[in-house]
Amino acid sequence: MKLTLLLLTSFLVQTAFGQDDTIQFYNGQIYHNLHVSGSRYDLFVDFCEFTEALGRDCQQQESQITIVIKGRTLLVDLKKKTAVVNGKTIPLRLQTSENRIFMSVRSLIRIYQPLLSRKLIYEPTSRVLHLAKKKTVSVSMGTGIDGNSFYLQVKHDKLSSKPALQFTDSYLILSFKTPYLRLDTSGVEFSEAILNVNLFDHLPDGTSEIHIELGKNVSSHRVDPYTADSGFIVVRFFGKFKAIKRGDSMTGESDAFGIHRIVIDPGHGGKDEGARGPTGLKEKHVTLLLCRALKRALESHGFDVLLTRESDYHLPLKVRTGFANNEKADLFLSIHLNAIPKPNAWGSETFYLSLNDDISTVDSYTIAFENRDLEEEKVEDIPSEEDLDLNLILWDLAQTEFLEDSFRVARYVQEELNILAGTKNRGVKQAPLKVLQGAQMPACLIEVAFISNPREEEKLRTPIFKSRVVKALTTAIRRYDRDVKERNRGKAPSQQGRQP
């Protein structure tokens, strides 16, 4: 059996990466043909061809490549399979073939977007990689203490006018007239005044919004005079705070391992629109907005977060789980919106995998809808066996050891959604969901709300509700992380399971 698997692995690797093919890359001016390798849904691009298409040299010295763009340095270490961008080390997926260095599209996006300050988008259907037409606006935030007040400092670039500020429902909302926004919250320390920060970009009206959740003790605020030359906005918060001391919120890091890498799956996408609300709101758009915001929120707490899809394109269900396995994630979450024929159904529910096919009559509609895979409807759209990673083909060997932790995650998610987002508790449930099958880590599918309910559809249109959902999911994941650390405390590293 082991010999058979070894031969199968060798055959797949040779087949998947032995073929010569090209995609087109649009750098904002002209199209370039780039050599690629891999499969349709796990594509690797010739790294040096891509770099040269940007007008930069790709010269290798020993095992390192150094590239400078706009005064920012990218250092790629081919031996360690890592890249250093803006002082941050990023793991890479690399392949070599015939003296070419191939880098996965996802790795390429992760290292080049910070350098270019522009979105880098790959469309698997058209096989086109391109830069977003408009430059991304970079916004950085920091907090501090000044006398008897907390203050928030916001600095933006590439804008001629300041964003609009609005105070509503315990939130400060900053609205920017651009869909392309990158937010750096590394300078933010949460306190009694500032509880949470979320970014919602690519809104339907072409804007982006930053939502700052304010503490209940904030009684007033003041915005300092603004000048376009400085690009700074300073907002001061006043109130009856328990104590204002520097470092109050800082705690010592646990020496126990928790979770590190999280893969979040925005449900549906592309030709698979998911469910539609009574007024036409599409599930695929809402899940992508939620997952982008959740990714940023979790990254602000030190987690390494990847999305199965970065924009509006279709992925087969098995590819989504396979991606989480390939990336050796510690947690996999698939985010969806519920819909059933009864328009008055409302609330949230969270599923984890069931090993049998028994499902309740109540849940049968939801399960059948989520298990519907458009990739299976047309034979020509199904990637060939040799194009799939070995993890995808050997799903039947996946272990069931993660079911207990999947239940823990589902319970935390359900509790926090009920408390923070105010959703009706429809419970934690088990079901034979295809997108969870074969996951080699704790995994859950979350139905945030009923898009088929007119009232819940309207809530899903509001950034305030989406912000509460993001906060609830972030809190749940942090609870699970603390749970894992507590169970690992005192164990040797070799006994603590998957490590960062």
Secondary structure as the mmCIF struct_conf table of DSSP 4:
data_model
#
loop_
_struct_conf.conf_type_id
_struct_conf.id
_struct_conf.beg_label_comp_id
_struct_conf.beg_label_asym_id
_struct_conf.beg_label_seq_id
_struct_conf.end_label_comp_id
_struct_conf.end_label_asym_id
_struct_conf.end_label_seq_id
HELX_RH_AL_P HELX_RH_AL_P1 LYS A 2 GLY A 18
STRN STRN1 ASP A 21 TYR A 26
BEND BEND1 GLY A 28 GLN A 29
STRN STRN2 TYR A 31 SER A 39
TURN_TY1_P TURN_TY1_P1 ARG A 40 TYR A 41
STRN STRN3 ASP A 42 ASP A 46
HELX_RH_AL_P HELX_RH_AL_P2 PHE A 47 ALA A 53
TURN_TY1_P TURN_TY1_P2 LEU A 54 GLY A 55
STRN STRN4 GLN A 60 GLN A 61
TURN_TY1_P TURN_TY1_P3 GLU A 62 SER A 63
STRN STRN5 GLN A 64 ILE A 69
TURN_TY1_P TURN_TY1_P4 LYS A 70 GLY A 71
STRN STRN6 ARG A 72 ASP A 77
TURN_TY1_P TURN_TY1_P5 LEU A 78 LYS A 81
STRN STRN7 THR A 82 VAL A 85
TURN_TY1_P TURN_TY1_P6 ASN A 86 GLY A 87
STRN STRN8 LYS A 88 PRO A 91
STRN STRN9 LEU A 94 SER A 97
TURN_TY1_P TURN_TY1_P7 GLU A 98 ASN A 99
STRN STRN10 ARG A 100 SER A 104
HELX_RH_AL_P HELX_RH_AL_P3 VAL A 105 LEU A 116
TURN_TY1_P TURN_TY1_P8 SER A 117 SER A 117
BEND BEND2 ARG A 118 ARG A 118
STRN STRN11 LEU A 120 GLU A 123
TURN_TY1_P TURN_TY1_P9 PRO A 124 ARG A 127
STRN STRN12 VAL A 128 LEU A 131
BEND BEND3 LYS A 133 LYS A 134
HELX_LH_PP_P HELX_LH_PP_P1 LYS A 135 THR A 136
STRN STRN13 VAL A 137 ASP A 146
TURN_TY1_P TURN_TY1_P10 GLY A 147 ASN A 148
STRN STRN14 SER A 149 HIS A 156
BEND BEND4 LYS A 158 LYS A 158
BEND BEND5 SER A 160 SER A 161
HELX_LH_PP_P HELX_LH_PP_P2 LYS A 162 PRO A 163
STRN STRN15 ALA A 164 THR A 168
TURN_TY1_P TURN_TY1_P11 ASP A 169 SER A 170
STRN STRN16 TYR A 171 PHE A 176
BEND BEND6 LYS A 177 LYS A 177
BEND BEND7 PRO A 179 PRO A 179
STRN STRN17 LEU A 181 GLY A 187
BEND BEND8 GLU A 192 ALA A 193
STRN STRN18 ILE A 194 PHE A 200
BEND BEND9 HIS A 202 HIS A 202
TURN_TY1_P TURN_TY1_P12 PRO A 204 ASP A 205
BEND BEND10 GLY A 206 GLY A 206
STRN STRN19 SER A 208 LEU A 214
HELX_LH_PP_P HELX_LH_PP_P3 GLY A 215 GLY A 215
TURN_TY1_P TURN_TY1_P13 LYS A 216 ASN A 217
STRN STRN20 VAL A 218 VAL A 223
HELX_LH_PP_P HELX_LH_PP_P4 ASP A 224 PRO A 225
TURN_TY1_P TURN_TY1_P14 ALA A 228 SER A 230
STRN STRN21 PHE A 232 GLY A 239
BEND BEND11 LYS A 242 LYS A 242
TURN_TY1_P TURN_TY1_P15 ARG A 246 SER A 249
HELX_LH_PP_P HELX_LH_PP_P5 GLY A 252 SER A 254
BEND BEND12 ASP A 255 ALA A 256
STRN STRN22 ARG A 261 PRO A 266
STRN STRN23 GLY A 269 GLY A 269
TURN_TY1_P TURN_TY1_P16 GLY A 270 LYS A 271
STRN STRN24 ASP A 272 ASP A 272
STRN STRN25 ARG A 276 ARG A 276
TURN_TY1_P TURN_TY1_P17 PRO A 278 THR A 279
STRN STRN26 LYS A 282 LYS A 282
HELX_RH_AL_P HELX_RH_AL_P4 GLU A 283 GLU A 299
TURN_TY1_P TURN_TY1_P18 SER A 300 GLY A 302
STRN STRN27 ASP A 304 LEU A 307
BEND BEND13 THR A 308 THR A 308
BEND BEND14 GLU A 310 ASP A 312
HELX_RH_AL_P HELX_RH_AL_P5 LEU A 317 ASN A 326
TURN_TY1_P TURN_TY1_P19 GLU A 327 LYS A 328
BEND BEND15 ASP A 330 ASP A 330
STRN STRN28 LEU A 331 ASN A 338
BEND BEND16 PRO A 341 PRO A 341
TURN_TY1_P TURN_TY1_P20 PRO A 343 ASN A 344
STRN STRN29 SER A 348 LEU A 353
BEND BEND17 LEU A 355 ASN A 356
TURN_TY1_P TURN_TY1_P21 THR A 361 ASP A 363
HELX_RH_AL_P HELX_RH_AL_P6 SER A 364 ASN A 371
HELX_RH_3T_P HELX_RH_3T_P1 LEU A 374 GLU A 376
TURN_TY1_P TURN_TY1_P22 GLU A 377 GLU A 377
HELX_RH_3T_P HELX_RH_3T_P2 VAL A 379 ASP A 381
BEND BEND18 ILE A 382 ILE A 382
HELX_LH_PP_P HELX_LH_PP_P6 PRO A 383 SER A 384
HELX_RH_3T_P HELX_RH_3T_P3 GLU A 385 ASP A 387
BEND BEND19 LEU A 388 LEU A 388
HELX_RH_AL_P HELX_RH_AL_P7 LEU A 390 ILE A 393
TURN_TY1_P TURN_TY1_P23 LEU A 394 LEU A 394
HELX_RH_3T_P HELX_RH_3T_P4 TRP A 395 LEU A 397
BEND BEND20 THR A 400 THR A 400
TURN_TY1_P TURN_TY1_P24 GLU A 401 PHE A 402
HELX_RH_AL_P HELX_RH_AL_P8 LEU A 403 LEU A 420
BEND BEND21 ALA A 421 ALA A 421
STRN STRN30 ASN A 425 ALA A 431
HELX_RH_3T_P HELX_RH_3T_P5 LYS A 434 LEU A 436
TURN_TY1_P TURN_TY1_P25 GLN A 437 GLY A 438
BEND BEND22 GLN A 440 MET A 441
STRN STRN31 ALA A 443 PHE A 450
TURN_TY1_P TURN_TY1_P26 ILE A 451 SER A 452
BEND BEND23 ASN A 453 ASN A 453
HELX_RH_AL_P HELX_RH_AL_P9 PRO A 454 ARG A 461
HELX_RH_AL_P HELX_RH_AL_P10 PRO A 463 ASN A 488
TURN_TY1_P TURN_TY1_P27 ARG A 489 GLY A 490
HELX_RH_3T_P HELX_RH_3T_P6 PRO A 493 GLN A 495
BEND BEND24 GLN A 496 GLN A 496
BEND BEND25 ARG A 498 ARG A 498
#
